[in-house]
């Protein structure tokens, strides 16, 4: 197996190679971002795994984490277990979106145009379906946000 194949095809194998060799990926080459997981990914991987079942903010429904992979996070919604994927770039952008805003409404609704200024509005720039309530719960479990479940549900960056 060539090093080029590892770099291109398998981020985890490349990260292992870097760790074993004591090498440092060059930030100027762009490999640093490709190898190093962000804060949200790290938090989710530490506290939420495939098969985790979580309640929605209202507690009226349960959803499941299907996969946590190099590509991102996959959740299963509803009785049909509809797969919905979120890229890490989508999820890593949430702290920046919430930064300095205090409490932000989750605003989950089925309208694909969303509610601007809500977590739903941010997420619908990536995924055109109602996902904000599910993502808010995952981020709460991961320790990224505080979730106020009172209606209307709200999130804020967790203070460390």
C-alpha positions, 0 to 999 in steps of 0.5 A: 500500500502506498502512502499516497493511497493512505492519504487519499483513501483513508484518513484514519489510516493516515492519522495512524501513520502520522502518529506512529512515525511521529510526523507532523502534517503540514498545515500549508498542504491542507492535510492538517484539516483532513487528518485532525478532527474538529472539536464537535467531531471529537466531542460526538465521537467521545460521547455518542456512538452508533446504536445510541438511542436518544429522545427528541427534546419533547420526549415524544419520539426516539431517534438513533445514531446509525453511524459516526464515520470519517464522512460525518454523522448519520441519524435514523428518524421515525418508524421508517428509520430514515437515514439522514447524513450530516457532514463534519463541516456542517456540524463543525460550523454550529459553534461559530453560528451560535457564538455570541448569540446566547439562547437560539431557538431550535426552530425545527419545522418541516418547511424547507425554507426554514426559520432564519436565525434558528438552528433549523435555519443553519442546518437547512443550508446543508440538509433540506429536512427537519433535523434541528431537534435531533441535532440539538439532542446529539450536541447536548449529549456531546457536551457542545450545547445546553438544550432548554427543552421548554417550548420553544426549545432553545440551544446555546453554546455550553460554557466551559 
